[in-house]
């Protein structure tokens, strides 16, 4: 997603919706923990962000 698209999304949906979507993007599907943005793994359980299954 580009910067412009981000801004448009904020304009359309509001900052709260945008933040919610961002949080969702960085939330671990296994444990609900926070994904480390730099390492792309969950800081709680160590699971990788973009695993298709498991
Ligand atoms: Zn996790």
mmCIF file of the protein (N, C-alpha, C, O) and its ligand, coordinates in Angstrom:
data_MODEL
# 
_entry.id   MODEL 
# 
loop_
_entity.id 
_entity.type 
_entity.pdbx_number_of_molecules 
1 polymer     1 
2 non-polymer 1 
# 
_entity_poly.entity_id                      1 
_entity_poly.type                           'polypeptide(L)' 
_entity_poly.nstd_linkage                   no 
_entity_poly.nstd_monomer                   no 
_entity_poly.pdbx_seq_one_letter_code       
;(UNK)(UNK)(UNK)(UNK)(UNK)(UNK)(UNK)(UNK)(UNK)(UNK)(UNK)(UNK)(UNK)(UNK)(UNK)(UNK)
(UNK)(UNK)(UNK)(UNK)(UNK)(UNK)(UNK)(UNK)(UNK)(UNK)(UNK)(UNK)(UNK)(UNK)(UNK)(UNK)
(UNK)(UNK)(UNK)(UNK)(UNK)(UNK)(UNK)(UNK)(UNK)(UNK)(UNK)(UNK)(UNK)(UNK)(UNK)(UNK)
(UNK)(UNK)(UNK)(UNK)(UNK)(UNK)
;
_entity_poly.pdbx_seq_one_letter_code_can   XXXXXXXXXXXXXXXXXXXXXXXXXXXXXXXXXXXXXXXXXXXXXXXXXXXXXX 
_entity_poly.pdbx_strand_id                 A 
# 
loop_
_entity_poly_seq.entity_id 
_entity_poly_seq.num 
_entity_poly_seq.mon_id 
_entity_poly_seq.hetero 
1 1  UNK n 
1 2  UNK n 
1 3  UNK n 
1 4  UNK n 
1 5  UNK n 
1 6  UNK n 
1 7  UNK n 
1 8  UNK n 
1 9  UNK n 
1 10 UNK n 
1 11 UNK n 
1 12 UNK n 
1 13 UNK n 
1 14 UNK n 
1 15 UNK n 
1 16 UNK n 
1 17 UNK n 
1 18 UNK n 
1 19 UNK n 
1 20 UNK n 
1 21 UNK n 
1 22 UNK n 
1 23 UNK n 
1 24 UNK n 
1 25 UNK n 
1 26 UNK n 
1 27 UNK n 
1 28 UNK n 
1 29 UNK n 
1 30 UNK n 
1 31 UNK n 
1 32 UNK n 
1 33 UNK n 
1 34 UNK n 
1 35 UNK n 
1 36 UNK n 
1 37 UNK n 
1 38 UNK n 
1 39 UNK n 
1 40 UNK n 
1 41 UNK n 
1 42 UNK n 
1 43 UNK n 
1 44 UNK n 
1 45 UNK n 
1 46 UNK n 
1 47 UNK n 
1 48 UNK n 
1 49 UNK n 
1 50 UNK n 
1 51 UNK n 
1 52 UNK n 
1 53 UNK n 
1 54 UNK n 
# 
loop_
_struct_asym.id 
_struct_asym.entity_id 
A 1 
B 2 
# 
loop_
_chem_comp.id 
_chem_comp.type 
_chem_comp.mon_nstd_flag 
UNK 'L-peptide linking' . 
ZN  non-polymer         . 
# 
_pdbx_entity_nonpoly.entity_id   2 
_pdbx_entity_nonpoly.name        ? 
_pdbx_entity_nonpoly.comp_id     ZN 
# 
_pdbx_nonpoly_scheme.asym_id         B 
_pdbx_nonpoly_scheme.entity_id       2 
_pdbx_nonpoly_scheme.mon_id          ZN 
_pdbx_nonpoly_scheme.ndb_seq_num     1 
_pdbx_nonpoly_scheme.pdb_seq_num     101 
_pdbx_nonpoly_scheme.auth_seq_num    101 
_pdbx_nonpoly_scheme.pdb_mon_id      ZN 
_pdbx_nonpoly_scheme.auth_mon_id     ZN 
_pdbx_nonpoly_scheme.pdb_strand_id   A 
_pdbx_nonpoly_scheme.pdb_ins_code    . 
# 
loop_
_atom_site.group_PDB 
_atom_site.id 
_atom_site.type_symbol 
_atom_site.label_atom_id 
_atom_site.label_alt_id 
_atom_site.label_comp_id 
_atom_site.label_asym_id 
_atom_site.label_entity_id 
_atom_site.label_seq_id 
_atom_site.pdbx_PDB_ins_code 
_atom_site.Cartn_x 
_atom_site.Cartn_y 
_atom_site.Cartn_z 
_atom_site.occupancy 
_atom_site.B_iso_or_equiv 
_atom_site.pdbx_formal_charge 
_atom_site.auth_seq_id 
_atom_site.auth_comp_id 
_atom_site.auth_asym_id 
_atom_site.auth_atom_id 
_atom_site.pdbx_PDB_model_num 
ATOM   1   N  N  . UNK A 1 1  ? 0.847   -1.198  0.000  1.00 0.00 ? 1   UNK A N  1 
ATOM   2   C  CA . UNK A 1 1  ? 0.000   0.000   0.000  1.00 0.00 ? 1   UNK A CA 1 
ATOM   3   C  C  . UNK A 1 1  ? 0.888   1.256   0.000  1.00 0.00 ? 1   UNK A C  1 
ATOM   4   O  O  . UNK A 1 1  ? 1.805   1.375   0.812  1.00 0.00 ? 1   UNK A O  1 
ATOM   5   N  N  . UNK A 1 2  ? 0.611   2.160   -0.891 1.00 0.00 ? 2   UNK A N  1 
ATOM   6   C  CA . UNK A 1 2  ? 1.426   3.361   -0.977 1.00 0.00 ? 2   UNK A CA 1 
ATOM   7   C  C  . UNK A 1 2  ? 0.978   4.411   0.045  1.00 0.00 ? 2   UNK A C  1 
ATOM   8   O  O  . UNK A 1 2  ? -0.072  4.279   0.674  1.00 0.00 ? 2   UNK A O  1 
ATOM   9   N  N  . UNK A 1 3  ? 1.786   5.438   0.193  1.00 0.00 ? 3   UNK A N  1 
ATOM   10  C  CA . UNK A 1 3  ? 1.471   6.538   1.106  1.00 0.00 ? 3   UNK A CA 1 
ATOM   11  C  C  . UNK A 1 3  ? 0.155   7.210   0.720  1.00 0.00 ? 3   UNK A C  1 
ATOM   12  O  O  . UNK A 1 3  ? -0.679  7.510   1.574  1.00 0.00 ? 3   UNK A O  1 
ATOM   13  N  N  . UNK A 1 4  ? -0.013  7.440   -0.581 1.00 0.00 ? 4   UNK A N  1 
ATOM   14  C  CA . UNK A 1 4  ? -1.232  8.086   -1.070 1.00 0.00 ? 4   UNK A CA 1 
ATOM   15  C  C  . UNK A 1 4  ? -2.456  7.231   -0.741 1.00 0.00 ? 4   UNK A C  1 
ATOM   16  O  O  . UNK A 1 4  ? -3.487  7.744   -0.306 1.00 0.00 ? 4   UNK A O  1 
ATOM   17  N  N  . UNK A 1 5  ? -2.327  5.936   -0.951 1.00 0.00 ? 5   UNK A N  1 
ATOM   18  C  CA . UNK A 1 5  ? -3.436  5.042   -0.648 1.00 0.00 ? 5   UNK A CA 1 
ATOM   19  C  C  . UNK A 1 5  ? -3.759  5.064   0.838  1.00 0.00 ? 5   UNK A C  1 
ATOM   20  O  O  . UNK A 1 5  ? -4.925  5.021   1.228  1.00 0.00 ? 5   UNK A O  1 
ATOM   21  N  N  . UNK A 1 6  ? -2.725  5.131   1.662  1.00 0.00 ? 6   UNK A N  1 
ATOM   22  C  CA . UNK A 1 6  ? -2.942  5.249   3.101  1.00 0.00 ? 6   UNK A CA 1 
ATOM   23  C  C  . UNK A 1 6  ? -3.732  6.496   3.441  1.00 0.00 ? 6   UNK A C  1 
ATOM   24  O  O  . UNK A 1 6  ? -4.689  6.451   4.215  1.00 0.00 ? 6   UNK A O  1 
ATOM   25  N  N  . UNK A 1 7  ? -3.323  7.605   2.857  1.00 0.00 ? 7   UNK A N  1 
ATOM   26  C  CA . UNK A 1 7  ? -3.998  8.878   3.128  1.00 0.00 ? 7   UNK A CA 1 
ATOM   27  C  C  . UNK A 1 7  ? -5.441  8.839   2.666  1.00 0.00 ? 7   UNK A C  1 
ATOM   28  O  O  . UNK A 1 7  ? -6.334  9.333   3.355  1.00 0.00 ? 7   UNK A O  1 
ATOM   29  N  N  . UNK A 1 8  ? -5.669  8.253   1.500  1.00 0.00 ? 8   UNK A N  1 
ATOM   30  C  CA . UNK A 1 8  ? -7.029  8.133   1.000  1.00 0.00 ? 8   UNK A CA 1 
ATOM   31  C  C  . UNK A 1 8  ? -7.875  7.245   1.908  1.00 0.00 ? 8   UNK A C  1 
ATOM   32  O  O  . UNK A 1 8  ? -9.045  7.528   2.164  1.00 0.00 ? 8   UNK A O  1 
ATOM   33  N  N  . UNK A 1 9  ? -7.261  6.171   2.385  1.00 0.00 ? 9   UNK A N  1 
ATOM   34  C  CA . UNK A 1 9  ? -7.975  5.267   3.285  1.00 0.00 ? 9   UNK A CA 1 
ATOM   35  C  C  . UNK A 1 9  ? -8.362  5.977   4.569  1.00 0.00 ? 9   UNK A C  1 
ATOM   36  O  O  . UNK A 1 9  ? -9.459  5.782   5.094  1.00 0.00 ? 9   UNK A O  1 
ATOM   37  N  N  . UNK A 1 10 ? -7.451  6.803   5.071  1.00 0.00 ? 10  UNK A N  1 
ATOM   38  C  CA . UNK A 1 10 ? -7.735  7.574   6.289  1.00 0.00 ? 10  UNK A CA 1 
ATOM   39  C  C  . UNK A 1 10 ? -8.865  8.558   6.031  1.00 0.00 ? 10  UNK A C  1 
ATOM   40  O  O  . UNK A 1 10 ? -9.762  8.731   6.857  1.00 0.00 ? 10  UNK A O  1 
ATOM   41  N  N  . UNK A 1 11 ? -8.804  9.208   4.856  1.00 0.00 ? 11  UNK A N  1 
ATOM   42  C  CA . UNK A 1 11 ? -9.816  10.200  4.505  1.00 0.00 ? 11  UNK A CA 1 
ATOM   43  C  C  . UNK A 1 11 ? -11.193 9.551   4.364  1.00 0.00 ? 11  UNK A C  1 
ATOM   44  O  O  . UNK A 1 11 ? -12.206 10.103  4.793  1.00 0.00 ? 11  UNK A O  1 
ATOM   45  N  N  . UNK A 1 12 ? -11.205 8.361   3.750  1.00 0.00 ? 12  UNK A N  1 
ATOM   46  C  CA . UNK A 1 12 ? -12.473 7.671   3.510  1.00 0.00 ? 12  UNK A CA 1 
ATOM   47  C  C  . UNK A 1 12 ? -13.045 7.043   4.784  1.00 0.00 ? 12  UNK A C  1 
ATOM   48  O  O  . UNK A 1 12 ? -14.237 7.163   5.066  1.00 0.00 ? 12  UNK A O  1 
ATOM   49  N  N  . UNK A 1 13 ? -12.186 6.379   5.538  1.00 0.00 ? 13  UNK A N  1 
ATOM   50  C  CA . UNK A 1 13 ? -12.677 5.567   6.650  1.00 0.00 ? 13  UNK A CA 1 
ATOM   51  C  C  . UNK A 1 13 ? -12.456 6.192   8.021  1.00 0.00 ? 13  UNK A C  1 
ATOM   52  O  O  . UNK A 1 13 ? -13.039 5.764   9.017  1.00 0.00 ? 13  UNK A O  1 
ATOM   53  N  N  . UNK A 1 14 ? -11.604 7.212   8.052  1.00 0.00 ? 14  UNK A N  1 
ATOM   54  C  CA . UNK A 1 14 ? -11.260 7.805   9.335  1.00 0.00 ? 14  UNK A CA 1 
ATOM   55  C  C  . UNK A 1 14 ? -10.007 7.154   9.905  1.00 0.00 ? 14  UNK A C  1 
ATOM   56  O  O  . UNK A 1 14 ? -9.674  6.014   9.581  1.00 0.00 ? 14  UNK A O  1 
ATOM   57  N  N  . UNK A 1 15 ? -9.328  7.900   10.756 1.00 0.00 ? 15  UNK A N  1 
ATOM   58  C  CA . UNK A 1 15 ? -8.050  7.439   11.301 1.00 0.00 ? 15  UNK A CA 1 
ATOM   59  C  C  . UNK A 1 15 ? -8.236  6.214   12.190 1.00 0.00 ? 15  UNK A C  1 
ATOM   60  O  O  . UNK A 1 15 ? -7.362  5.349   12.250 1.00 0.00 ? 15  UNK A O  1 
ATOM   61  N  N  . UNK A 1 16 ? -9.355  6.141   12.870 1.00 0.00 ? 16  UNK A N  1 
ATOM   62  C  CA . UNK A 1 16 ? -9.573  5.023   13.783 1.00 0.00 ? 16  UNK A CA 1 
ATOM   63  C  C  . UNK A 1 16 ? -9.675  3.698   13.029 1.00 0.00 ? 16  UNK A C  1 
ATOM   64  O  O  . UNK A 1 16 ? -9.122  2.680   13.445 1.00 0.00 ? 16  UNK A O  1 
ATOM   65  N  N  . UNK A 1 17 ? -10.408 3.741   11.899 1.00 0.00 ? 17  UNK A N  1 
ATOM   66  C  CA . UNK A 1 17 ? -10.534 2.538   11.072 1.00 0.00 ? 17  UNK A CA 1 
ATOM   67  C  C  . UNK A 1 17 ? -9.187  2.135   10.499 1.00 0.00 ? 17  UNK A C  1 
ATOM   68  O  O  . UNK A 1 17 ? -8.859  0.951   10.416 1.00 0.00 ? 17  UNK A O  1 
ATOM   69  N  N  . UNK A 1 18 ? -8.408  3.146   10.102 1.00 0.00 ? 18  UNK A N  1 
ATOM   70  C  CA . UNK A 1 18 ? -7.091  2.892   9.540  1.00 0.00 ? 18  UNK A CA 1 
ATOM   71  C  C  . UNK A 1 18 ? -6.179  2.224   10.572 1.00 0.00 ? 18  UNK A C  1 
ATOM   72  O  O  . UNK A 1 18 ? -5.493  1.247   10.273 1.00 0.00 ? 18  UNK A O  1 
ATOM   73  N  N  . UNK A 1 19 ? -6.186  2.767   11.779 1.00 0.00 ? 19  UNK A N  1 
ATOM   74  C  CA . UNK A 1 19 ? -5.365  2.206   12.853 1.00 0.00 ? 19  UNK A CA 1 
ATOM   75  C  C  . UNK A 1 19 ? -5.814  0.787   13.188 1.00 0.00 ? 19  UNK A C  1 
ATOM   76  O  O  . UNK A 1 19 ? -4.995  -0.093  13.455 1.00 0.00 ? 19  UNK A O  1 
ATOM   77  N  N  . UNK A 1 20 ? -7.117  0.584   13.169 1.00 0.00 ? 20  UNK A N  1 
ATOM   78  C  CA . UNK A 1 20 ? -7.666  -0.738  13.441 1.00 0.00 ? 20  UNK A CA 1 
ATOM   79  C  C  . UNK A 1 20 ? -7.171  -1.745  12.410 1.00 0.00 ? 20  UNK A C  1 
ATOM   80  O  O  . UNK A 1 20 ? -6.780  -2.863  12.743 1.00 0.00 ? 20  UNK A O  1 
ATOM   81  N  N  . UNK A 1 21 ? -7.198  -1.316  11.143 1.00 0.00 ? 21  UNK A N  1 
ATOM   82  C  CA . UNK A 1 21 ? -6.725  -2.188  10.068 1.00 0.00 ? 21  UNK A CA 1 
ATOM   83  C  C  . UNK A 1 21 ? -5.234  -2.468  10.195 1.00 0.00 ? 21  UNK A C  1 
ATOM   84  O  O  . UNK A 1 21 ? -4.777  -3.587  9.962  1.00 0.00 ? 21  UNK A O  1 
ATOM   85  N  N  . UNK A 1 22 ? -4.479  -1.431  10.570 1.00 0.00 ? 22  UNK A N  1 
ATOM   86  C  CA . UNK A 1 22 ? -3.033  -1.611  10.765 1.00 0.00 ? 22  UNK A CA 1 
ATOM   87  C  C  . UNK A 1 22 ? -2.752  -2.575  11.913 1.00 0.00 ? 22  UNK A C  1 
ATOM   88  O  O  . UNK A 1 22 ? -1.886  -3.443  11.816 1.00 0.00 ? 22  UNK A O  1 
ATOM   89  N  N  . UNK A 1 23 ? -3.496  -2.406  12.991 1.00 0.00 ? 23  UNK A N  1 
ATOM   90  C  CA . UNK A 1 23 ? -3.320  -3.301  14.132 1.00 0.00 ? 23  UNK A CA 1 
ATOM   91  C  C  . UNK A 1 23 ? -3.641  -4.737  13.745 1.00 0.00 ? 23  UNK A C  1 
ATOM   92  O  O  . UNK A 1 23 ? -2.954  -5.677  14.146 1.00 0.00 ? 23  UNK A O  1 
ATOM   93  N  N  . UNK A 1 24 ? -4.700  -4.885  12.959 1.00 0.00 ? 24  UNK A N  1 
ATOM   94  C  CA . UNK A 1 24 ? -5.122  -6.209  12.506 1.00 0.00 ? 24  UNK A CA 1 
ATOM   95  C  C  . UNK A 1 24 ? -4.026  -6.860  11.674 1.00 0.00 ? 24  UNK A C  1 
ATOM   96  O  O  . UNK A 1 24 ? -3.768  -8.061  11.767 1.00 0.00 ? 24  UNK A O  1 
ATOM   97  N  N  . UNK A 1 25 ? -3.381  -6.015  10.845 1.00 0.00 ? 25  UNK A N  1 
ATOM   98  C  CA . UNK A 1 25 ? -2.328  -6.486  9.951  1.00 0.00 ? 25  UNK A CA 1 
ATOM   99  C  C  . UNK A 1 25 ? -1.127  -7.010  10.733 1.00 0.00 ? 25  UNK A C  1 
ATOM   100 O  O  . UNK A 1 25 ? -0.438  -7.932  10.296 1.00 0.00 ? 25  UNK A O  1 
ATOM   101 N  N  . UNK A 1 26 ? -0.893  -6.415  11.882 1.00 0.00 ? 26  UNK A N  1 
ATOM   102 C  CA . UNK A 1 26 ? 0.287   -6.766  12.679 1.00 0.00 ? 26  UNK A CA 1 
ATOM   103 C  C  . UNK A 1 26 ? -0.088  -7.575  13.916 1.00 0.00 ? 26  UNK A C  1 
ATOM   104 O  O  . UNK A 1 26 ? 0.661   -7.622  14.893 1.00 0.00 ? 26  UNK A O  1 
ATOM   105 N  N  . UNK A 1 27 ? -1.257  -8.211  13.861 1.00 0.00 ? 27  UNK A N  1 
ATOM   106 C  CA . UNK A 1 27 ? -1.664  -9.050  14.975 1.00 0.00 ? 27  UNK A CA 1 
ATOM   107 C  C  . UNK A 1 27 ? -1.442  -10.515 14.622 1.00 0.00 ? 27  UNK A C  1 
ATOM   108 O  O  . UNK A 1 27 ? -1.809  -10.966 13.538 1.00 0.00 ? 27  UNK A O  1 
ATOM   109 N  N  . UNK A 1 28 ? -0.844  -11.243 15.539 1.00 0.00 ? 28  UNK A N  1 
ATOM   110 C  CA . UNK A 1 28 ? -0.562  -12.658 15.314 1.00 0.00 ? 28  UNK A CA 1 
ATOM   111 C  C  . UNK A 1 28 ? -1.867  -13.439 15.222 1.00 0.00 ? 28  UNK A C  1 
ATOM   112 O  O  . UNK A 1 28 ? -2.757  -13.294 16.061 1.00 0.00 ? 28  UNK A O  1 
ATOM   113 N  N  . UNK A 1 29 ? -1.964  -14.275 14.178 1.00 0.00 ? 29  UNK A N  1 
ATOM   114 C  CA . UNK A 1 29 ? -3.184  -15.063 13.991 1.00 0.00 ? 29  UNK A CA 1 
ATOM   115 C  C  . UNK A 1 29 ? -3.264  -16.209 14.989 1.00 0.00 ? 29  UNK A C  1 
ATOM   116 O  O  . UNK A 1 29 ? -4.345  -16.729 15.264 1.00 0.00 ? 29  UNK A O  1 
ATOM   117 N  N  . UNK A 1 30 ? -2.116  -16.598 15.529 1.00 0.00 ? 30  UNK A N  1 
ATOM   118 C  CA . UNK A 1 30 ? -2.105  -17.725 16.457 1.00 0.00 ? 30  UNK A CA 1 
ATOM   119 C  C  . UNK A 1 30 ? -2.494  -17.314 17.870 1.00 0.00 ? 30  UNK A C  1 
ATOM   120 O  O  . UNK A 1 30 ? -3.363  -17.925 18.492 1.00 0.00 ? 30  UNK A O  1 
ATOM   121 N  N  . UNK A 1 31 ? -1.835  -16.269 18.368 1.00 0.00 ? 31  UNK A N  1 
ATOM   122 C  CA . UNK A 1 31 ? -1.994  -15.951 19.785 1.00 0.00 ? 31  UNK A CA 1 
ATOM   123 C  C  . UNK A 1 31 ? -2.554  -14.551 20.025 1.00 0.00 ? 31  UNK A C  1 
ATOM   124 O  O  . UNK A 1 31 ? -2.868  -14.197 21.161 1.00 0.00 ? 31  UNK A O  1 
ATOM   125 N  N  . UNK A 1 32 ? -2.683  -13.748 18.961 1.00 0.00 ? 32  UNK A N  1 
ATOM   126 C  CA . UNK A 1 32 ? -3.190  -12.393 19.126 1.00 0.00 ? 32  UNK A CA 1 
ATOM   127 C  C  . UNK A 1 32 ? -2.138  -11.411 19.600 1.00 0.00 ? 32  UNK A C  1 
ATOM   128 O  O  . UNK A 1 32 ? -2.445  -10.260 19.908 1.00 0.00 ? 32  UNK A O  1 
ATOM   129 N  N  . UNK A 1 33 ? -0.897  -11.866 19.657 1.00 0.00 ? 33  UNK A N  1 
ATOM   130 C  CA . UNK A 1 33 ? 0.204   -10.995 20.061 1.00 0.00 ? 33  UNK A CA 1 
ATOM   131 C  C  . UNK A 1 33 ? 0.590   -10.029 18.957 1.00 0.00 ? 33  UNK A C  1 
ATOM   132 O  O  . UNK A 1 33 ? 0.030   -10.061 17.861 1.00 0.00 ? 33  UNK A O  1 
ATOM   133 N  N  . UNK A 1 34 ? 1.534   -9.188  19.254 1.00 0.00 ? 34  UNK A N  1 
ATOM   134 C  CA . UNK A 1 34 ? 1.973   -8.167  18.304 1.00 0.00 ? 34  UNK A CA 1 
ATOM   135 C  C  . UNK A 1 34 ? 3.130   -8.695  17.470 1.00 0.00 ? 34  UNK A C  1 
ATOM   136 O  O  . UNK A 1 34 ? 4.110   -9.216  18.003 1.00 0.00 ? 34  UNK A O  1 
ATOM   137 N  N  . UNK A 1 35 ? 3.002   -8.552  16.140 1.00 0.00 ? 35  UNK A N  1 
ATOM   138 C  CA . UNK A 1 35 ? 4.073   -8.968  15.233 1.00 0.00 ? 35  UNK A CA 1 
ATOM   139 C  C  . UNK A 1 35 ? 5.170   -7.909  15.236 1.00 0.00 ? 35  UNK A C  1 
ATOM   140 O  O  . UNK A 1 35 ? 4.890   -6.715  15.125 1.00 0.00 ? 35  UNK A O  1 
ATOM   141 N  N  . UNK A 1 36 ? 6.392   -8.344  15.361 1.00 0.00 ? 36  UNK A N  1 
ATOM   142 C  CA . UNK A 1 36 ? 7.529   -7.446  15.259 1.00 0.00 ? 36  UNK A CA 1 
ATOM   143 C  C  . UNK A 1 36 ? 7.687   -7.000  13.816 1.00 0.00 ? 36  UNK A C  1 
ATOM   144 O  O  . UNK A 1 36 ? 7.930   -7.815  12.927 1.00 0.00 ? 36  UNK A O  1 
ATOM   145 N  N  . UNK A 1 37 ? 7.545   -5.685  13.588 1.00 0.00 ? 37  UNK A N  1 
ATOM   146 C  CA . UNK A 1 37 ? 7.520   -5.149  12.225 1.00 0.00 ? 37  UNK A CA 1 
ATOM   147 C  C  . UNK A 1 37 ? 8.830   -5.438  11.487 1.00 0.00 ? 37  UNK A C  1 
ATOM   148 O  O  . UNK A 1 37 ? 8.829   -5.705  10.286 1.00 0.00 ? 37  UNK A O  1 
ATOM   149 N  N  . UNK A 1 38 ? 9.934   -5.381  12.211 1.00 0.00 ? 38  UNK A N  1 
ATOM   150 C  CA . UNK A 1 38 ? 11.245  -5.518  11.581 1.00 0.00 ? 38  UNK A CA 1 
ATOM   151 C  C  . UNK A 1 38 ? 11.604  -6.969  11.308 1.00 0.00 ? 38  UNK A C  1 
ATOM   152 O  O  . UNK A 1 38 ? 12.241  -7.286  10.304 1.00 0.00 ? 38  UNK A O  1 
ATOM   153 N  N  . UNK A 1 39 ? 11.187  -7.846  12.216 1.00 0.00 ? 39  UNK A N  1 
ATOM   154 C  CA . UNK A 1 39 ? 11.534  -9.266  12.063 1.00 0.00 ? 39  UNK A CA 1 
ATOM   155 C  C  . UNK A 1 39 ? 10.427  -10.070 11.389 1.00 0.00 ? 39  UNK A C  1 
ATOM   156 O  O  . UNK A 1 39 ? 10.659  -11.184 10.918 1.00 0.00 ? 39  UNK A O  1 
ATOM   157 N  N  . UNK A 1 40 ? 9.212   -9.497  11.345 1.00 0.00 ? 40  UNK A N  1 
ATOM   158 C  CA . UNK A 1 40 ? 8.071   -10.195 10.755 1.00 0.00 ? 40  UNK A CA 1 
ATOM   159 C  C  . UNK A 1 40 ? 7.693   -11.450 11.512 1.00 0.00 ? 40  UNK A C  1 
ATOM   160 O  O  . UNK A 1 40 ? 7.122   -12.373 10.931 1.00 0.00 ? 40  UNK A O  1 
ATOM   161 N  N  . UNK A 1 41 ? 7.997   -11.501 12.784 1.00 0.00 ? 41  UNK A N  1 
ATOM   162 C  CA . UNK A 1 41 ? 7.567   -12.621 13.605 1.00 0.00 ? 41  UNK A CA 1 
ATOM   163 C  C  . UNK A 1 41 ? 6.859   -12.108 14.848 1.00 0.00 ? 41  UNK A C  1 
ATOM   164 O  O  . UNK A 1 41 ? 7.085   -10.984 15.295 1.00 0.00 ? 41  UNK A O  1 
ATOM   165 N  N  . UNK A 1 42 ? 5.996   -12.960 15.398 1.00 0.00 ? 42  UNK A N  1 
ATOM   166 C  CA . UNK A 1 42 ? 5.263   -12.600 16.599 1.00 0.00 ? 42  UNK A CA 1 
ATOM   167 C  C  . UNK A 1 42 ? 6.216   -12.462 17.783 1.00 0.00 ? 42  UNK A C  1 
ATOM   168 O  O  . UNK A 1 42 ? 7.065   -13.324 18.008 1.00 0.00 ? 42  UNK A O  1 
ATOM   169 N  N  . UNK A 1 43 ? 6.071   -11.378 18.533 1.00 0.00 ? 43  UNK A N  1 
ATOM   170 C  CA . UNK A 1 43 ? 6.948   -11.168 19.679 1.00 0.00 ? 43  UNK A CA 1 
ATOM   171 C  C  . UNK A 1 43 ? 6.529   -12.038 20.862 1.00 0.00 ? 43  UNK A C  1 
ATOM   172 O  O  . UNK A 1 43 ? 7.272   -12.178 21.834 1.00 0.00 ? 43  UNK A O  1 
ATOM   173 N  N  . UNK A 1 44 ? 5.337   -12.617 20.771 1.00 0.00 ? 44  UNK A N  1 
ATOM   174 C  CA . UNK A 1 44 ? 4.847   -13.461 21.859 1.00 0.00 ? 44  UNK A CA 1 
ATOM   175 C  C  . UNK A 1 44 ? 5.164   -14.943 21.636 1.00 0.00 ? 44  UNK A C  1 
ATOM   176 O  O  . UNK A 1 44 ? 5.738   -15.603 22.502 1.00 0.00 ? 44  UNK A O  1 
ATOM   177 N  N  . UNK A 1 45 ? 4.775   -15.458 20.449 1.00 0.00 ? 45  UNK A N  1 
ATOM   178 C  CA . UNK A 1 45 ? 4.951   -16.891 20.205 1.00 0.00 ? 45  UNK A CA 1 
ATOM   179 C  C  . UNK A 1 45 ? 6.008   -17.185 19.149 1.00 0.00 ? 45  UNK A C  1 
ATOM   180 O  O  . UNK A 1 45 ? 6.370   -18.345 18.950 1.00 0.00 ? 45  UNK A O  1 
ATOM   181 N  N  . UNK A 1 46 ? 6.509   -16.158 18.468 1.00 0.00 ? 46  UNK A N  1 
ATOM   182 C  CA . UNK A 1 46 ? 7.584   -16.354 17.501 1.00 0.00 ? 46  UNK A CA 1 
ATOM   183 C  C  . UNK A 1 46 ? 7.130   -16.839 16.147 1.00 0.00 ? 46  UNK A C  1 
ATOM   184 O  O  . UNK A 1 46 ? 7.959   -17.198 15.310 1.00 0.00 ? 46  UNK A O  1 
ATOM   185 N  N  . UNK A 1 47 ? 5.826   -16.858 15.912 1.00 0.00 ? 47  UNK A N  1 
ATOM   186 C  CA . UNK A 1 47 ? 5.299   -17.324 14.630 1.00 0.00 ? 47  UNK A CA 1 
ATOM   187 C  C  . UNK A 1 47 ? 5.515   -16.269 13.546 1.00 0.00 ? 47  UNK A C  1 
ATOM   188 O  O  . UNK A 1 47 ? 5.395   -15.069 13.794 1.00 0.00 ? 47  UNK A O  1 
ATOM   189 N  N  . UNK A 1 48 ? 5.837   -16.745 12.333 1.00 0.00 ? 48  UNK A N  1 
ATOM   190 C  CA . UNK A 1 48 ? 6.020   -15.811 11.221 1.00 0.00 ? 48  UNK A CA 1 
ATOM   191 C  C  . UNK A 1 48 ? 4.685   -15.270 10.748 1.00 0.00 ? 48  UNK A C  1 
ATOM   192 O  O  . UNK A 1 48 ? 3.655   -15.935 10.863 1.00 0.00 ? 48  UNK A O  1 
ATOM   193 N  N  . UNK A 1 49 ? 4.710   -14.046 10.208 1.00 0.00 ? 49  UNK A N  1 
ATOM   194 C  CA . UNK A 1 49 ? 3.476   -13.351 9.852  1.00 0.00 ? 49  UNK A CA 1 
ATOM   195 C  C  . UNK A 1 49 ? 2.768   -13.977 8.658  1.00 0.00 ? 49  UNK A C  1 
ATOM   196 O  O  . UNK A 1 49 ? 1.561   -14.217 8.693  1.00 0.00 ? 49  UNK A O  1 
ATOM   197 N  N  . UNK A 1 50 ? 3.531   -14.238 7.605  1.00 0.00 ? 50  UNK A N  1 
ATOM   198 C  CA . UNK A 1 50 ? 2.890   -14.636 6.360  1.00 0.00 ? 50  UNK A CA 1 
ATOM   199 C  C  . UNK A 1 50 ? 2.964   -16.134 6.086  1.00 0.00 ? 50  UNK A C  1 
ATOM   200 O  O  . UNK A 1 50 ? 3.388   -16.560 5.012  1.00 0.00 ? 50  UNK A O  1 
ATOM   201 N  N  . UNK A 1 51 ? 2.553   -16.911 7.053  1.00 0.00 ? 51  UNK A N  1 
ATOM   202 C  CA . UNK A 1 51 ? 2.473   -18.337 6.809  1.00 0.00 ? 51  UNK A CA 1 
ATOM   203 C  C  . UNK A 1 51 ? 1.070   -18.705 6.353  1.00 0.00 ? 51  UNK A C  1 
ATOM   204 O  O  . UNK A 1 51 ? 0.082   -18.307 6.970  1.00 0.00 ? 51  UNK A O  1 
ATOM   205 N  N  . UNK A 1 52 ? 0.990   -19.466 5.267  1.00 0.00 ? 52  UNK A N  1 
ATOM   206 C  CA . UNK A 1 52 ? -0.299  -19.791 4.669  1.00 0.00 ? 52  UNK A CA 1 
ATOM   207 C  C  . UNK A 1 52 ? -1.135  -20.710 5.587  1.00 0.00 ? 52  UNK A C  1 
ATOM   208 O  O  . UNK A 1 52 ? -2.339  -20.510 5.742  1.00 0.00 ? 52  UNK A O  1 
ATOM   209 N  N  . UNK A 1 53 ? -0.490  -21.697 6.178  1.00 0.00 ? 53  UNK A N  1 
ATOM   210 C  CA . UNK A 1 53 ? -1.223  -22.636 7.023  1.00 0.00 ? 53  UNK A CA 1 
ATOM   211 C  C  . UNK A 1 53 ? -0.446  -22.940 8.297  1.00 0.00 ? 53  UNK A C  1 
ATOM   212 O  O  . UNK A 1 53 ? 0.773   -22.778 8.348  1.00 0.00 ? 53  UNK A O  1 
ATOM   213 N  N  . UNK A 1 54 ? -1.156  -23.377 9.310  1.00 0.00 ? 54  UNK A N  1 
ATOM   214 C  CA . UNK A 1 54 ? -0.513  -23.793 10.546 1.00 0.00 ? 54  UNK A CA 1 
ATOM   215 C  C  . UNK A 1 54 ? -0.320  -22.701 11.493 1.00 0.00 ? 54  UNK A C  1 
ATOM   216 O  O  . UNK A 1 54 ? 0.214   -22.915 12.582 1.00 0.00 ? 54  UNK A O  1 
HETATM 217 ZN ZN . ZN  B 2 .  ? 1.838   -15.206 18.324 1.00 0.00 ? 101 ZN  A ZN 1 
# 
